Amino acid sequence: MVPLYAVASFLSALYYKQFAYFQIIGDTYAAIAITSFFALLCHYVGGTSEDQEAFFRDLVPGDWALYIFGFSIPLPVHWVCGKNMAKPSGSRWFKVIAVVKSSQIA
């Protein structure tokens, strides 16, 4: 991944008027790399989609915090999401990612 970013950055510095075209190359490659890594993790979690969904359903995100010099400062996420926010779980996130992944294949 690093060599492609290096080449894209060098070409965008060399040909600064065509910067947007070189940035698209780097961003596309990054999206493919992240999607491939997610598919690898899903494969390690379980072979079938039911096993994967069960794993993500039991996954509960932790509280958001900002770590500065070893100190944990909790972030007030309820100010943004509202106090009546549904209990978060990884199942909804997995379903969204799985739908997007399956729509790209078809």
Biopython code that builds the backbone (N, CA, C, O; Angstrom):
import numpy as np
from Bio.PDB.StructureBuilder import StructureBuilder

atoms = [
    (1, "MET", "N", (0.819, -1.183, 0.000)),
    (1, "MET", "CA", (0.000, 0.000, 0.000)),
    (1, "MET", "C", (0.868, 1.254, 0.000)),
    (1, "MET", "O", (0.524, 2.251, -0.635)),
    (2, "VAL", "N", (1.970, 1.206, 0.697)),
    (2, "VAL", "CA", (2.847, 2.368, 0.781)),
    (2, "VAL", "C", (3.441, 2.747, -0.577)),
    (2, "VAL", "O", (3.474, 3.934, -0.899)),
    (3, "PRO", "N", (3.913, 1.790, -1.393)),
    (3, "PRO", "CA", (4.474, 2.202, -2.681)),
    (3, "PRO", "C", (3.466, 2.913, -3.584)),
    (3, "PRO", "O", (3.823, 3.856, -4.291)),
    (4, "LEU", "N", (2.223, 2.469, -3.563)),
    (4, "LEU", "CA", (1.221, 3.129, -4.399)),
    (4, "LEU", "C", (0.968, 4.555, -3.918)),
    (4, "LEU", "O", (0.838, 5.469, -4.732)),
    (5, "TYR", "N", (0.898, 4.753, -2.603)),
    (5, "TYR", "CA", (0.737, 6.103, -2.076)),
    (5, "TYR", "C", (1.947, 6.971, -2.399)),
    (5, "TYR", "O", (1.802, 8.155, -2.702)),
    (6, "ALA", "N", (3.134, 6.387, -2.337)),
    (6, "ALA", "CA", (4.343, 7.143, -2.646)),
    (6, "ALA", "C", (4.343, 7.599, -4.099)),
    (6, "ALA", "O", (4.665, 8.751, -4.390)),
    (7, "VAL", "N", (3.988, 6.709, -5.001)),
    (7, "VAL", "CA", (3.947, 7.069, -6.421)),
    (7, "VAL", "C", (2.855, 8.099, -6.681)),
    (7, "VAL", "O", (3.081, 9.062, -7.414)),
    (8, "ALA", "N", (1.682, 7.913, -6.096)),
    (8, "ALA", "CA", (0.584, 8.864, -6.300)),
    (8, "ALA", "C", (0.938, 10.234, -5.723)),
    (8, "ALA", "O", (0.638, 11.260, -6.334)),
    (9, "SER", "N", (1.570, 10.258, -4.558)),
    (9, "SER", "CA", (1.969, 11.535, -3.961)),
    (9, "SER", "C", (3.041, 12.225, -4.793)),
    (9, "SER", "O", (2.987, 13.438, -4.997)),
    (10, "PHE", "N", (4.017, 11.455, -5.275)),
    (10, "PHE", "CA", (5.073, 12.034, -6.100)),
    (10, "PHE", "C", (4.501, 12.605, -7.395)),
    (10, "PHE", "O", (4.859, 13.712, -7.798)),
    (11, "LEU", "N", (3.621, 11.860, -8.043)),
    (11, "LEU", "CA", (3.035, 12.344, -9.290)),
    (11, "LEU", "C", (2.126, 13.546, -9.061)),
    (11, "LEU", "O", (2.065, 14.447, -9.898)),
    (12, "SER", "N", (1.415, 13.564, -7.926)),
    (12, "SER", "CA", (0.554, 14.716, -7.658)),
    (12, "SER", "C", (1.375, 15.958, -7.331)),
    (12, "SER", "O", (0.935, 17.076, -7.599)),
    (13, "ALA", "N", (2.567, 15.776, -6.752)),
    (13, "ALA", "CA", (3.443, 16.923, -6.519)),
    (13, "ALA", "C", (4.089, 17.382, -7.817)),
    (13, "ALA", "O", (4.282, 18.577, -8.040)),
    (14, "LEU", "N", (4.418, 16.425, -8.663)),
    (14, "LEU", "CA", (5.059, 16.746, -9.936)),
    (14, "LEU", "C", (4.066, 17.400, -10.905)),
    (14, "LEU", "O", (4.381, 18.401, -11.548)),
    (15, "TYR", "N", (2.885, 16.828, -10.997)),
    (15, "TYR", "CA", (1.831, 17.350, -11.864)),
    (15, "TYR", "C", (0.681, 17.841, -10.987)),
    (15, "TYR", "O", (-0.355, 17.184, -10.887)),
    (16, "TYR", "N", (0.867, 18.988, -10.358)),
    (16, "TYR", "CA", (-0.089, 19.469, -9.362)),
    (16, "TYR", "C", (-1.444, 19.838, -9.949)),
    (16, "TYR", "O", (-2.432, 19.873, -9.216)),
    (17, "LYS", "N", (-1.521, 20.109, -11.224)),
    (17, "LYS", "CA", (-2.817, 20.439, -11.825)),
    (17, "LYS", "C", (-3.700, 19.191, -11.977)),
    (17, "LYS", "O", (-4.925, 19.306, -12.036)),
    (18, "GLN", "N", (-3.099, 18.023, -12.040)),
    (18, "GLN", "CA", (-3.843, 16.771, -12.154)),
    (18, "GLN", "C", (-3.893, 16.039, -10.808)),
    (18, "GLN", "O", (-4.024, 14.816, -10.768)),
    (19, "PHE", "N", (-3.789, 16.789, -9.715)),
    (19, "PHE", "CA", (-3.766, 16.201, -8.375)),
    (19, "PHE", "C", (-4.991, 15.337, -8.106)),
    (19, "PHE", "O", (-4.866, 14.267, -7.509)),
    (20, "ALA", "N", (-6.165, 15.775, -8.532)),
    (20, "ALA", "CA", (-7.408, 15.050, -8.241)),
    (20, "ALA", "C", (-7.395, 13.649, -8.840)),
    (20, "ALA", "O", (-7.921, 12.715, -8.235)),
    (21, "TYR", "N", (-6.804, 13.493, -10.010)),
    (21, "TYR", "CA", (-6.766, 12.182, -10.652)),
    (21, "TYR", "C", (-5.871, 11.209, -9.884)),
    (21, "TYR", "O", (-6.200, 10.030, -9.750)),
    (22, "PHE", "N", (-4.757, 11.698, -9.390)),
    (22, "PHE", "CA", (-3.857, 10.832, -8.623)),
    (22, "PHE", "C", (-4.429, 10.519, -7.240)),
    (22, "PHE", "O", (-4.186, 9.445, -6.689)),
    (23, "GLN", "N", (-5.183, 11.457, -6.688)),
    (23, "GLN", "CA", (-5.807, 11.202, -5.392)),
    (23, "GLN", "C", (-6.876, 10.109, -5.514)),
    (23, "GLN", "O", (-7.044, 9.310, -4.594)),
    (24, "ILE", "N", (-7.586, 10.067, -6.620)),
    (24, "ILE", "CA", (-8.593, 9.029, -6.834)),
    (24, "ILE", "C", (-7.939, 7.653, -6.849)),
    (24, "ILE", "O", (-8.499, 6.695, -6.316)),
    (25, "ILE", "N", (-6.763, 7.548, -7.454)),
    (25, "ILE", "CA", (-6.051, 6.263, -7.496)),
    (25, "ILE", "C", (-5.710, 5.804, -6.086)),
    (25, "ILE", "O", (-5.946, 4.647, -5.736)),
    (26, "GLY", "N", (-5.159, 6.696, -5.278)),
    (26, "GLY", "CA", (-4.799, 6.338, -3.906)),
    (26, "GLY", "C", (-6.000, 6.002, -3.048)),
    (26, "GLY", "O", (-5.960, 5.044, -2.277)),
    (27, "ASP", "N", (-7.076, 6.781, -3.170)),
    (27, "ASP", "CA", (-8.281, 6.522, -2.372)),
    (27, "ASP", "C", (-8.971, 5.219, -2.773)),
    (27, "ASP", "O", (-9.501, 4.503, -1.923)),
    (28, "THR", "N", (-8.961, 4.918, -4.060)),
    (28, "THR", "CA", (-9.560, 3.664, -4.524)),
    (28, "THR", "C", (-8.786, 2.472, -3.987)),
    (28, "THR", "O", (-9.378, 1.489, -3.541)),
    (29, "TYR", "N", (-7.476, 2.558, -4.030)),
    (29, "TYR", "CA", (-6.659, 1.462, -3.513)),
    (29, "TYR", "C", (-6.845, 1.301, -2.006)),
    (29, "TYR", "O", (-6.866, 0.176, -1.505)),
    (30, "ALA", "N", (-6.979, 2.412, -1.278)),
    (30, "ALA", "CA", (-7.217, 2.332, 0.163)),
    (30, "ALA", "C", (-8.562, 1.669, 0.462)),
    (30, "ALA", "O", (-8.666, 0.875, 1.397)),
    (31, "ALA", "N", (-9.583, 1.987, -0.320)),
    (31, "ALA", "CA", (-10.902, 1.374, -0.117)),
    (31, "ALA", "C", (-10.855, -0.125, -0.373)),
    (31, "ALA", "O", (-11.467, -0.904, 0.359)),
    (32, "ILE", "N", (-10.133, -0.527, -1.405)),
    (32, "ILE", "CA", (-9.999, -1.962, -1.696)),
    (32, "ILE", "C", (-9.243, -2.666, -0.578)),
    (32, "ILE", "O", (-9.609, -3.776, -0.192)),
    (33, "ALA", "N", (-8.193, -2.038, -0.051)),
    (33, "ALA", "CA", (-7.413, -2.642, 1.025)),
    (33, "ALA", "C", (-8.240, -2.794, 2.300)),
    (33, "ALA", "O", (-8.166, -3.829, 2.962)),
    (34, "ILE", "N", (-9.026, -1.778, 2.652)),
    (34, "ILE", "CA", (-9.848, -1.846, 3.864)),
    (34, "ILE", "C", (-10.948, -2.897, 3.705)),
    (34, "ILE", "O", (-11.228, -3.643, 4.644)),
    (35, "THR", "N", (-11.568, -2.961, 2.537)),
    (35, "THR", "CA", (-12.608, -3.959, 2.295)),
    (35, "THR", "C", (-12.041, -5.371, 2.351)),
    (35, "THR", "O", (-12.675, -6.276, 2.896)),
    (36, "SER", "N", (-10.865, -5.560, 1.797)),
    (36, "SER", "CA", (-10.226, -6.880, 1.832)),
    (36, "SER", "C", (-9.876, -7.281, 3.261)),
    (36, "SER", "O", (-10.022, -8.445, 3.635)),
    (37, "PHE", "N", (-9.415, -6.323, 4.056)),
    (37, "PHE", "CA", (-9.098, -6.617, 5.455)),
    (37, "PHE", "C", (-10.357, -6.977, 6.233)),
    (37, "PHE", "O", (-10.333, -7.888, 7.060)),
    (38, "PHE", "N", (-11.465, -6.268, 5.977)),
    (38, "PHE", "CA", (-12.720, -6.602, 6.643)),
    (38, "PHE", "C", (-13.198, -7.997, 6.248)),
    (38, "PHE", "O", (-13.683, -8.748, 7.093)),
    (39, "ALA", "N", (-13.063, -8.345, 4.969)),
    (39, "ALA", "CA", (-13.454, -9.682, 4.520)),
    (39, "ALA", "C", (-12.587, -10.752, 5.186)),
    (39, "ALA", "O", (-13.085, -11.822, 5.536)),
    (40, "LEU", "N", (-11.297, -10.469, 5.363)),
    (40, "LEU", "CA", (-10.411, -11.412, 6.054)),
    (40, "LEU", "C", (-10.833, -11.590, 7.507)),
    (40, "LEU", "O", (-10.877, -12.716, 8.004)),
    (41, "LEU", "N", (-11.142, -10.496, 8.189)),
    (41, "LEU", "CA", (-11.594, -10.602, 9.579)),
    (41, "LEU", "C", (-12.898, -11.372, 9.690)),
    (41, "LEU", "O", (-13.061, -12.179, 10.604)),
    (42, "CYS", "N", (-13.829, -11.135, 8.772)),
    (42, "CYS", "CA", (-15.097, -11.876, 8.786)),
    (42, "CYS", "C", (-14.861, -13.359, 8.544)),
    (42, "CYS", "O", (-15.550, -14.203, 9.116)),
    (43, "HIS", "N", (-13.895, -13.675, 7.705)),
    (43, "HIS", "CA", (-13.563, -15.080, 7.458)),
    (43, "HIS", "C", (-12.986, -15.725, 8.715)),
    (43, "HIS", "O", (-13.274, -16.888, 8.997)),
    (44, "TYR", "N", (-12.183, -14.994, 9.464)),
    (44, "TYR", "CA", (-11.615, -15.535, 10.706)),
    (44, "TYR", "C", (-12.669, -15.688, 11.798)),
    (44, "TYR", "O", (-12.580, -16.599, 12.621)),
    (45, "VAL", "N", (-13.674, -14.795, 11.811)),
    (45, "VAL", "CA", (-14.718, -14.857, 12.832)),
    (45, "VAL", "C", (-15.590, -16.084, 12.636)),
    (45, "VAL", "O", (-15.902, -16.777, 13.604)),
    (46, "GLY", "N", (-15.984, -16.364, 11.415)),
    (46, "GLY", "CA", (-16.823, -17.522, 11.144)),
    (46, "GLY", "C", (-17.006, -17.685, 9.658)),
    (46, "GLY", "O", (-16.969, -16.716, 8.900)),
    (47, "GLY", "N", (-17.204, -18.917, 9.249)),
    (47, "GLY", "CA", (-17.326, -19.188, 7.826)),
    (47, "GLY", "C", (-18.653, -18.777, 7.231)),
    (47, "GLY", "O", (-18.708, -18.337, 6.083)),
    (48, "THR", "N", (-19.732, -18.914, 7.998)),
    (48, "THR", "CA", (-21.049, -18.592, 7.455)),
    (48, "THR", "C", (-21.477, -17.205, 7.918)),
    (48, "THR", "O", (-20.960, -16.676, 8.902)),
    (49, "SER", "N", (-22.418, -16.633, 7.200)),
    (49, "SER", "CA", (-22.889, -15.298, 7.571)),
    (49, "SER", "C", (-23.654, -15.320, 8.898)),
    (49, "SER", "O", (-23.692, -14.313, 9.603)),
    (50, "GLU", "N", (-24.264, -16.461, 9.244)),
    (50, "GLU", "CA", (-24.968, -16.559, 10.531)),
    (50, "GLU", "C", (-23.981, -16.498, 11.690)),
    (50, "GLU", "O", (-24.249, -15.843, 12.697)),
    (51, "ASP", "N", (-22.833, -17.181, 11.557)),
    (51, "ASP", "CA", (-21.809, -17.128, 12.602)),
    (51, "ASP", "C", (-21.242, -15.723, 12.747)),
    (51, "ASP", "O", (-21.003, -15.250, 13.858)),
    (52, "GLN", "N", (-21.033, -15.069, 11.626)),
    (52, "GLN", "CA", (-20.497, -13.714, 11.665)),
    (52, "GLN", "C", (-21.489, -12.751, 12.299)),
    (52, "GLN", "O", (-21.107, -11.896, 13.098)),
    (53, "GLU", "N", (-22.771, -12.889, 11.941)),
    (53, "GLU", "CA", (-23.776, -12.006, 12.520)),
    (53, "GLU", "C", (-23.930, -12.255, 14.020)),
    (53, "GLU", "O", (-24.130, -11.310, 14.783)),
    (54, "ALA", "N", (-23.841, -13.501, 14.446)),
    (54, "ALA", "CA", (-23.922, -13.807, 15.879)),
    (54, "ALA", "C", (-22.743, -13.191, 16.627)),
    (54, "ALA", "O", (-22.915, -12.692, 17.739)),
    (55, "PHE", "N", (-21.554, -13.218, 16.036)),
    (55, "PHE", "CA", (-20.386, -12.617, 16.677)),
    (55, "PHE", "C", (-20.571, -11.113, 16.831)),
    (55, "PHE", "O", (-20.309, -10.561, 17.900)),
    (56, "PHE", "N", (-21.020, -10.447, 15.771)),
    (56, "PHE", "CA", (-21.180, -8.997, 15.836)),
    (56, "PHE", "C", (-22.374, -8.587, 16.680)),
    (56, "PHE", "O", (-22.391, -7.480, 17.219)),
    (57, "ARG", "N", (-23.379, -9.457, 16.808)),
    (57, "ARG", "CA", (-24.532, -9.144, 17.641)),
    (57, "ARG", "C", (-24.127, -9.070, 19.103)),
    (57, "ARG", "O", (-24.626, -8.224, 19.845)),
    (58, "ASP", "N", (-23.228, -9.948, 19.520)),
    (58, "ASP", "CA", (-22.778, -9.965, 20.907)),
    (58, "ASP", "C", (-21.736, -8.891, 21.200)),
    (58, "ASP", "O", (-21.395, -8.665, 22.361)),
    (59, "LEU", "N", (-21.235, -8.237, 20.179)),
    (59, "LEU", "CA", (-20.221, -7.213, 20.341)),
    (59, "LEU", "C", (-20.881, -5.899, 20.737)),
    (59, "LEU", "O", (-21.747, -5.401, 20.017)),
    (60, "VAL", "N", (-20.484, -5.333, 21.872)),
    (60, "VAL", "CA", (-21.040, -4.074, 22.349)),
    (60, "VAL", "C", (-19.928, -3.031, 22.338)),
    (60, "VAL", "O", (-18.897, -3.220, 22.983)),
    (61, "PRO", "N", (-20.126, -1.932, 21.609)),
    (61, "PRO", "CA", (-19.091, -0.901, 21.582)),
    (61, "PRO", "C", (-18.896, -0.287, 22.957)),
    (61, "PRO", "O", (-19.851, -0.123, 23.718)),
    (62, "GLY", "N", (-17.663, 0.048, 23.266)),
    (62, "GLY", "CA", (-17.353, 0.677, 24.547)),
    (62, "GLY", "C", (-17.639, 2.169, 24.508)),
    (62, "GLY", "O", (-18.000, 2.723, 23.469)),
    (63, "ASP", "N", (-17.473, 2.801, 25.646)),
    (63, "ASP", "CA", (-17.662, 4.246, 25.719)),
    (63, "ASP", "C", (-16.548, 4.950, 24.950)),
    (63, "ASP", "O", (-15.414, 4.473, 24.887)),
    (64, "TRP", "N", (-16.893, 6.077, 24.377)),
    (64, "TRP", "CA", (-15.911, 6.847, 23.633)),
    (64, "TRP", "C", (-15.105, 7.670, 24.616)),
    (64, "TRP", "O", (-15.649, 8.253, 25.553)),
    (65, "ALA", "N", (-13.811, 7.710, 24.394)),
    (65, "ALA", "CA", (-12.947, 8.479, 25.277)),
    (65, "ALA", "C", (-11.798, 9.061, 24.473)),
    (65, "ALA", "O", (-11.395, 8.522, 23.443)),
    (66, "LEU", "N", (-11.290, 10.163, 24.966)),
    (66, "LEU", "CA", (-10.142, 10.820, 24.373)),
    (66, "LEU", "C", (-8.970, 10.603, 25.319)),
    (66, "LEU", "O", (-9.055, 10.936, 26.501)),
    (67, "TYR", "N", (-7.880, 10.048, 24.808)),
    (67, "TYR", "CA", (-6.721, 9.752, 25.632)),
    (67, "TYR", "C", (-5.625, 10.765, 25.343)),
    (67, "TYR", "O", (-5.100, 10.829, 24.232)),
    (68, "ILE", "N", (-5.287, 11.553, 26.352)),
    (68, "ILE", "CA", (-4.224, 12.552, 26.240)),
    (68, "ILE", "C", (-3.249, 12.346, 27.387)),
    (68, "ILE", "O", (-3.616, 12.442, 28.558)),
    (69, "PHE", "N", (-2.008, 12.064, 27.036)),
    (69, "PHE", "CA", (-0.930, 11.868, 28.006)),
    (69, "PHE", "C", (-1.303, 10.850, 29.087)),
    (69, "PHE", "O", (-0.967, 11.034, 30.257)),
    (70, "GLY", "N", (-1.989, 9.791, 28.699)),
    (70, "GLY", "CA", (-2.344, 8.734, 29.637)),
    (70, "GLY", "C", (-3.619, 8.974, 30.416)),
    (70, "GLY", "O", (-4.031, 8.104, 31.183)),
    (71, "PHE", "N", (-4.263, 10.123, 30.251)),
    (71, "PHE", "CA", (-5.509, 10.418, 30.938)),
    (71, "PHE", "C", (-6.682, 10.152, 30.011)),
    (71, "PHE", "O", (-6.633, 10.467, 28.822)),
    (72, "SER", "N", (-7.725, 9.575, 30.558)),
    (72, "SER", "CA", (-8.914, 9.258, 29.787)),
    (72, "SER", "C", (-9.977, 10.318, 30.051)),
    (72, "SER", "O", (-10.397, 10.519, 31.191)),
    (73, "ILE", "N", (-10.402, 10.986, 28.999)),
    (73, "ILE", "CA", (-11.449, 12.000, 29.100)),
    (73, "ILE", "C", (-12.673, 11.457, 28.371)),
    (73, "ILE", "O", (-12.641, 11.344, 27.146)),
    (74, "PRO", "N", (-13.757, 11.113, 29.082)),
    (74, "PRO", "CA", (-14.930, 10.568, 28.401)),
    (74, "PRO", "C", (-15.591, 11.622, 27.519)),
    (74, "PRO", "O", (-15.731, 12.782, 27.908)),
    (75, "LEU", "N", (-15.992, 11.196, 26.330)),
    (75, "LEU", "CA", (-16.655, 12.101, 25.399)),
    (75, "LEU", "C", (-18.164, 11.971, 25.537)),
    (75, "LEU", "O", (-18.681, 10.855, 25.595)),
    (76, "PRO", "N", (-18.879, 13.086, 25.589)),
    (76, "PRO", "CA", (-20.345, 13.040, 25.764)),
    (76, "PRO", "C", (-21.047, 12.750, 24.445)),
    (76, "PRO", "O", (-21.556, 13.661, 23.793)),
    (77, "VAL", "N", (-21.072, 11.486, 24.057)),
    (77, "VAL", "CA", (-21.689, 11.096, 22.795)),
    (77, "VAL", "C", (-23.198, 11.311, 22.831)),
    (77, "VAL", "O", (-23.812, 11.547, 21.791)),
    (78, "HIS", "N", (-23.802, 11.231, 24.018)),
    (78, "HIS", "CA", (-25.256, 11.404, 24.107)),
    (78, "HIS", "C", (-25.676, 12.826, 23.741)),
    (78, "HIS", "O", (-26.843, 13.048, 23.421)),
    (79, "TRP", "N", (-24.758, 13.797, 23.779)),
    (79, "TRP", "CA", (-25.091, 15.148, 23.333)),
    (79, "TRP", "C", (-25.370, 15.153, 21.838)),
    (79, "TRP", "O", (-26.221, 15.905, 21.361)),
    (80, "VAL", "N", (-24.658, 14.321, 21.107)),
    (80, "VAL", "CA", (-24.821, 14.276, 19.656)),
    (80, "VAL", "C", (-25.945, 13.325, 19.267)),
    (80, "VAL", "O", (-26.790, 13.664, 18.438)),
    (81, "CYS", "N", (-25.958, 12.126, 19.868)),
    (81, "CYS", "CA", (-26.905, 11.078, 19.468)),
    (81, "CYS", "C", (-28.237, 11.166, 20.202)),
    (81, "CYS", "O", (-29.214, 10.569, 19.750)),
    (82, "GLY", "N", (-28.312, 11.876, 21.298)),
    (82, "GLY", "CA", (-29.539, 11.962, 22.073)),
    (82, "GLY", "C", (-29.535, 10.939, 23.193)),
    (82, "GLY", "O", (-28.887, 9.898, 23.094)),
    (83, "LYS", "N", (-30.260, 11.240, 24.257)),
    (83, "LYS", "CA", (-30.276, 10.345, 25.417)),
    (83, "LYS", "C", (-31.117, 9.106, 25.173)),
    (83, "LYS", "O", (-30.894, 8.084, 25.823)),
    (84, "ASN", "N", (-32.075, 9.162, 24.260)),
    (84, "ASN", "CA", (-32.953, 8.029, 23.985)),
    (84, "ASN", "C", (-32.407, 7.168, 22.856)),
    (84, "ASN", "O", (-33.166, 6.524, 22.132)),
    (85, "MET", "N", (-31.114, 7.161, 22.712)),
    (85, "MET", "CA", (-30.460, 6.378, 21.670)),
    (85, "MET", "C", (-30.613, 4.886, 21.983)),
    (85, "MET", "O", (-30.496, 4.470, 23.136)),
    (86, "ALA", "N", (-30.874, 4.098, 20.956)),
    (86, "ALA", "CA", (-30.999, 2.651, 21.146)),
    (86, "ALA", "C", (-29.662, 2.081, 21.604)),
    (86, "ALA", "O", (-28.605, 2.637, 21.308)),
    (87, "LYS", "N", (-29.721, 0.981, 22.318)),
    (87, "LYS", "CA", (-28.491, 0.364, 22.794)),
    (87, "LYS", "C", (-27.648, -0.075, 21.596)),
    (87, "LYS", "O", (-28.104, -0.867, 20.771)),
    (88, "PRO", "N", (-26.434, 0.434, 21.500)),
    (88, "PRO", "CA", (-25.626, 0.118, 20.316)),
    (88, "PRO", "C", (-25.142, -1.328, 20.332)),
    (88, "PRO", "O", (-24.853, -1.893, 21.387)),
    (89, "SER", "N", (-25.062, -1.903, 19.162)),
    (89, "SER", "CA", (-24.494, -3.232, 19.017)),
    (89, "SER", "C", (-23.805, -3.296, 17.665)),
    (89, "SER", "O", (-24.035, -2.450, 16.801)),
    (90, "GLY", "N", (-22.979, -4.278, 17.491)),
    (90, "GLY", "CA", (-22.273, -4.433, 16.232)),
    (90, "GLY", "C", (-23.107, -5.090, 15.161)),
    (90, "GLY", "O", (-22.694, -5.133, 14.003)),
    (91, "SER", "N", (-24.275, -5.604, 15.514)),
    (91, "SER", "CA", (-25.112, -6.314, 14.541)),
    (91, "SER", "C", (-25.608, -5.380, 13.447)),
    (91, "SER", "O", (-25.588, -5.740, 12.270)),
    (92, "ARG", "N", (-26.049, -4.195, 13.818)),
    (92, "ARG", "CA", (-26.547, -3.249, 12.810)),
    (92, "ARG", "C", (-25.411, -2.839, 11.876)),
    (92, "ARG", "O", (-25.591, -2.771, 10.660)),
    (93, "TRP", "N", (-24.263, -2.571, 12.444)),
    (93, "TRP", "CA", (-23.101, -2.182, 11.645)),
    (93, "TRP", "C", (-22.723, -3.299, 10.680)),
    (93, "TRP", "O", (-22.427, -3.037, 9.515)),
    (94, "PHE", "N", (-22.732, -4.547, 11.159)),
    (94, "PHE", "CA", (-22.378, -5.681, 10.297)),
    (94, "PHE", "C", (-23.379, -5.839, 9.163)),
    (94, "PHE", "O", (-22.986, -6.128, 8.033)),
    (95, "LYS", "N", (-24.674, -5.653, 9.446)),
    (95, "LYS", "CA", (-25.689, -5.790, 8.397)),
    (95, "LYS", "C", (-25.503, -4.728, 7.317)),
    (95, "LYS", "O", (-25.663, -5.017, 6.131)),
    (96, "VAL", "N", (-25.170, -3.516, 7.713)),
    (96, "VAL", "CA", (-24.952, -2.455, 6.723)),
    (96, "VAL", "C", (-23.743, -2.790, 5.870)),
    (96, "VAL", "O", (-23.800, -2.668, 4.647)),
    (97, "ILE", "N", (-22.659, -3.206, 6.488)),
    (97, "ILE", "CA", (-21.438, -3.536, 5.753)),
    (97, "ILE", "C", (-21.685, -4.747, 4.856)),
    (97, "ILE", "O", (-21.227, -4.768, 3.714)),
    (98, "ALA", "N", (-22.403, -5.759, 5.355)),
    (98, "ALA", "CA", (-22.650, -6.966, 4.562)),
    (98, "ALA", "C", (-23.530, -6.649, 3.364)),
    (98, "ALA", "O", (-23.314, -7.215, 2.292)),
    (99, "VAL", "N", (-24.512, -5.768, 3.503)),
    (99, "VAL", "CA", (-25.373, -5.400, 2.377)),
    (99, "VAL", "C", (-24.563, -4.658, 1.326)),
    (99, "VAL", "O", (-24.715, -4.905, 0.130)),
    (100, "VAL", "N", (-23.710, -3.755, 1.767)),
    (100, "VAL", "CA", (-22.884, -3.000, 0.821)),
    (100, "VAL", "C", (-21.924, -3.941, 0.112)),
    (100, "VAL", "O", (-21.723, -3.829, -1.098)),
    (101, "LYS", "N", (-21.328, -4.873, 0.859)),
    (101, "LYS", "CA", (-20.386, -5.815, 0.264)),
    (101, "LYS", "C", (-21.084, -6.725, -0.744)),
    (101, "LYS", "O", (-20.538, -6.993, -1.814)),
    (102, "SER", "N", (-22.281, -7.201, -0.418)),
    (102, "SER", "CA", (-22.989, -8.103, -1.337)),
    (102, "SER", "C", (-23.516, -7.350, -2.553)),
    (102, "SER", "O", (-23.621, -7.935, -3.631)),
    (103, "SER", "N", (-23.850, -6.070, -2.409)),
    (103, "SER", "CA", (-24.319, -5.312, -3.571)),
    (103, "SER", "C", (-23.186, -4.984, -4.524)),
    (103, "SER", "O", (-23.418, -4.798, -5.719)),
    (104, "GLN", "N", (-21.955, -4.909, -4.011)),
    (104, "GLN", "CA", (-20.812, -4.653, -4.888)),
    (104, "GLN", "C", (-20.463, -5.892, -5.689)),
    (104, "GLN", "O", (-19.973, -5.782, -6.813)),
    (105, "ILE", "N", (-20.708, -7.076, -5.127)),
    (105, "ILE", "CA", (-20.376, -8.331, -5.810)),
    (105, "ILE", "C", (-21.362, -8.581, -6.949)),
    (105, "ILE", "O", (-20.974, -9.008, -8.037)),
    (106, "ALA", "N", (-22.637, -8.310, -6.688)),
    (106, "ALA", "CA", (-23.686, -8.589, -7.691)),
    (106, "ALA", "C", (-23.642, -7.626, -8.855)),
    (106, "ALA", "O", (-24.455, -7.730, -9.774)),
]
sb = StructureBuilder()
sb.init_structure("model")
sb.init_model(0)
sb.init_chain("A")
sb.init_seg("    ")
for serial, (resi, resn, name, xyz) in enumerate(atoms, 1):
    if name == "N":
        sb.init_residue(resn, " ", resi, " ")
    sb.init_atom(name, np.array(xyz, "f"), 0.0, 1.0, " ", f" {name:<3s}", serial, name[0])
structure = sb.get_structure()
